[in-house]
Amino acid sequence: LPGSPLYRGRLDTVVARACREAEIYCKHGMDGLMIENMHDRPYTHTQVGAETVSALTRVCLAVKSQIGDTIPVGIQVLSAANREALAIAKCTGLQFIRAEGYVYSHVA
């Protein structure tokens, strides 16, 4: 997505692909859908930029428009951008977020 170090694509293509994939998942009976900037590599461990947040917002709005309320839709914004994920979910009508790093445990 825009803002990631290796982004060279077109946002329209990303949006169209996300909508196509959401349709496939709905058609085949998935219980829920998670939207995530999985291919934004390398992951930045700093604040996620406004361009990434706005691009993900656009993707979420398009997916929700495409599939409606047929299944719950959530979001995770990598890497550990939980506040940004909550903001996107709130303004796009998503049902949940995945809060990376909210609870971690290391057992030795």
C-alpha positions as CSV (number, residue, x, y, z in Angstrom):
1,L,0.0,0.0,0.0
2,P,1.1,3.6,-0.3
3,G,3.5,4.4,2.4
4,S,5.3,1.0,2.5
5,P,8.9,1.1,1.4
6,L,8.5,-1.3,-1.6
7,Y,5.1,-0.1,-2.9
8,R,5.1,0.2,-6.6
9,G,1.5,-0.7,-7.5
10,R,-1.8,1.0,-8.2
11,L,-4.3,1.4,-5.4
12,D,-7.2,0.7,-7.7
13,T,-5.8,-2.7,-8.4
14,V,-5.4,-3.4,-4.7
15,V,-9.0,-2.4,-4.0
16,A,-10.4,-4.5,-6.9
17,R,-8.4,-7.5,-5.8
18,A,-9.6,-7.2,-2.2
19,C,-13.2,-7.0,-3.3
20,R,-12.8,-10.1,-5.6
21,E,-11.2,-12.1,-2.8
22,A,-14.0,-11.0,-0.3
23,E,-16.6,-12.2,-2.7
24,I,-14.9,-15.6,-3.0
25,Y,-14.7,-16.0,0.7
26,C,-18.4,-15.1,1.2
27,K,-19.4,-17.4,-1.6
28,H,-17.6,-20.3,0.0
29,G,-19.0,-19.9,3.5
30,M,-16.3,-18.2,5.5
31,D,-17.3,-17.1,9.0
32,G,-15.4,-13.8,8.9
33,L,-13.0,-11.8,7.0
34,M,-9.8,-10.0,8.1
35,I,-8.4,-7.1,6.1
36,E,-4.7,-6.5,6.6
37,N,-1.7,-4.8,4.9
38,M,0.1,-8.1,4.9
39,H,2.2,-7.4,1.8
40,D,3.6,-4.1,3.0
41,R,7.2,-5.3,3.4
42,P,9.5,-4.7,5.0
43,Y,7.2,-4.0,8.0
44,T,8.0,-0.6,9.6
45,H,8.1,-0.6,13.3
46,T,7.3,3.0,13.6
47,Q,4.1,5.0,13.2
48,V,2.0,4.0,10.2
49,G,1.7,6.9,7.8
50,A,-1.5,8.7,6.9
51,E,-1.3,7.4,3.3
52,T,-1.4,3.8,4.6
53,V,-4.3,4.5,6.9
54,S,-6.3,6.3,4.1
55,A,-5.5,3.5,1.6
56,L,-6.7,0.8,4.1
57,T,-9.8,2.9,4.8
58,R,-10.5,2.9,1.0
59,V,-10.1,-0.9,0.8
60,C,-12.4,-1.4,3.8
61,L,-15.1,0.8,2.5
62,A,-15.0,-0.9,-0.9
63,V,-15.1,-4.4,0.6
64,K,-18.0,-3.5,3.0
65,S,-19.8,-2.0,0.0
66,Q,-19.2,-5.2,-2.0
67,I,-20.3,-7.8,0.6
68,G,-22.5,-5.8,3.0
69,D,-23.2,-7.4,6.3
70,T,-23.0,-11.0,5.0
71,I,-20.1,-11.9,7.3
72,P,-18.2,-10.0,10.0
73,V,-15.2,-8.0,8.7
74,G,-12.3,-6.8,10.7
75,I,-8.9,-5.2,10.3
76,Q,-5.3,-5.4,11.5
77,V,-2.8,-2.7,10.6
78,L,0.8,-3.9,10.6
79,S,2.9,-3.5,12.4
80,A,1.1,-3.1,15.7
81,A,-0.8,0.0,14.6
82,N,-3.8,-0.8,16.8
83,R,-5.1,2.7,17.2
84,E,-5.1,3.2,13.5
85,A,-6.9,-0.1,13.1
86,L,-9.6,1.0,15.6
87,A,-10.0,4.3,13.8
88,I,-10.5,2.6,10.4
89,A,-12.9,0.0,11.9
90,K,-15.0,2.8,13.5
91,C,-15.3,5.0,10.5
92,T,-15.9,2.1,8.0
93,G,-18.3,0.0,10.0
94,L,-16.1,-3.0,10.6
95,Q,-17.0,-5.3,13.4
96,F,-13.6,-6.0,15.0
97,I,-9.9,-5.4,15.0
98,R,-6.9,-7.7,15.7
99,A,-4.8,-5.8,18.2
100,E,-1.3,-7.1,17.6
101,G,0.8,-7.2,20.8
102,Y,-2.1,-6.4,23.1
103,V,-1.3,-9.5,25.2
104,Y,2.0,-11.3,24.8
105,S,3.5,-14.0,26.9
106,H,7.0,-15.4,26.8
107,V,7.4,-18.7,28.6
108,A,10.9,-20.0,29.1
